[in-house]
Amino acid sequence: MASTPEQGASGNGRAVAAVAVGLLSTATMPVAVIATRYSESYDLLHAGWAIPIGVVLGIVALRLAQGAIRHDDVRLGRAGGRGAARLGRALAVLGLALASTCLVALGVYGLLTYLGERS
């Protein structure tokens, strides 16, 4: 059975999964913050619970992208999906950066709240 050029990322399921999980990782923090705008019981500080979810999804997406590239290397470039794996890796890094930024913002808020209560 010969490999076809049209195969693309569909021959490498890890690449497609890396893009999907990377998108979820990237969307986690914005969705958590937007959800606070439409809920009266869900406060902005509650969105901090989404930080670990974004980090875990980002790490999973990075692993999937790494596995997809490795799979393509083992198949001598015939598995396809290298571009999708790179996109998944970029989305994972973006998701990790968003989660890290939110973690820093939450830490600064906590520190300022603590210092404000001491005065």
Secondary structure, DSSP 8 states (H G I E B T S, - for coil): ----GGGGGGG-HHHHHHHHHHHHHHHHHHHHHHHHHS-SS--GGGGGGGHHHHHHHHHHHHHHHHHHHHHHHHTTT-S--HHHHHHHHHHHHHHHHHHHHHHHHHHHHHHHHHHHHH-
